[in-house]
Amino acid sequence: MDYAANVAFFLQEKTGSILGRWKGKLSAVEQRKLMGRFFGKGTIVIDGAQETVCNRVKVCFGQDWDDRNVTKFSALQERK
């Protein structure tokens, strides 16, 4: 399964461009279906221009955020 293509189609649908940027919540099931793995709780950020997917979480008692599990589209592959 080509997860990079799945993410590109998802961006096209949500933003109108494969180079767009989308952020929002996805359940664990939705994350595994779209990207082949679970990135974590929090906000998922998909950046088509930089071709990255990450999990954004609040830190410092909600005053700041941290991007975790930053992954390039090309690294999204089926794990065996």
C-alpha positions as CSV (number, residue, x, y, z in Angstrom):
1,M,0.0,0.0,0.0
2,D,1.4,3.4,-0.9
3,Y,0.8,5.6,2.2
4,A,2.5,8.6,0.6
5,A,-0.1,8.6,-2.1
6,N,-2.9,8.2,0.5
7,V,-1.6,11.3,2.3
8,A,-1.3,13.3,-0.9
9,F,-4.9,12.4,-1.9
10,F,-6.1,13.3,1.6
11,L,-4.4,16.7,1.4
12,Q,-5.9,17.3,-2.1
13,E,-9.3,16.6,-0.7
14,K,-9.0,18.7,2.5
15,T,-7.0,21.7,1.2
16,G,-7.4,21.6,-2.6
17,S,-3.7,21.1,-3.2
18,I,-1.1,18.3,-2.5
19,L,1.2,21.1,-1.3
20,G,-1.3,22.3,1.3
21,R,-1.1,22.1,5.1
22,W,-3.7,20.4,7.2
23,K,-4.0,20.1,10.9
24,G,-6.6,18.3,12.9
25,K,-7.6,15.3,15.0
26,L,-7.5,11.8,13.6
27,S,-8.4,8.7,15.6
28,A,-5.9,5.8,15.8
29,V,-7.9,3.8,13.3
30,E,-8.0,6.7,10.8
31,Q,-4.2,7.3,11.3
32,R,-3.4,3.6,10.6
33,K,-5.7,3.5,7.6
34,L,-4.3,6.8,6.1
35,M,-0.6,6.5,7.1
36,G,0.0,2.9,8.2
37,R,1.0,3.8,11.7
38,F,-0.2,5.5,14.8
39,F,1.5,8.9,15.5
40,G,-0.1,9.6,18.8
41,K,-2.8,11.6,20.5
42,G,-3.0,15.3,19.8
43,T,-3.2,17.3,16.6
44,I,-1.8,15.7,13.4
45,V,-0.1,18.1,11.1
46,I,0.4,17.2,7.4
47,D,2.6,19.5,5.4
48,G,2.5,18.8,1.7
49,A,5.2,21.4,0.8
50,Q,7.8,19.8,3.1
51,E,6.2,16.3,2.7
52,T,6.1,15.7,6.5
53,V,3.6,14.3,9.0
54,C,3.9,15.0,12.7
55,N,2.0,14.8,16.0
56,R,1.7,18.2,17.7
57,V,1.2,18.1,21.4
58,K,0.7,20.8,24.1
59,V,3.6,21.2,26.6
60,C,4.4,23.7,29.4
61,F,0.9,23.6,30.9
62,G,-0.7,24.4,27.5
63,Q,1.4,27.5,26.9
64,D,3.5,25.9,24.1
65,W,3.5,23.0,21.6
66,D,6.0,20.4,20.4
67,D,6.1,18.5,17.1
68,R,6.8,14.8,17.7
69,N,7.2,11.8,15.4
70,V,8.1,14.0,12.4
71,T,8.1,11.7,9.4
72,K,8.7,12.3,5.7
73,F,6.1,10.9,3.3
74,S,8.8,8.7,1.7
75,A,9.3,6.9,5.1
76,L,5.6,6.0,5.3
77,Q,5.7,2.3,4.3
78,E,4.0,-0.8,5.4
79,R,5.6,-2.4,8.4
80,K,6.1,-6.2,8.3
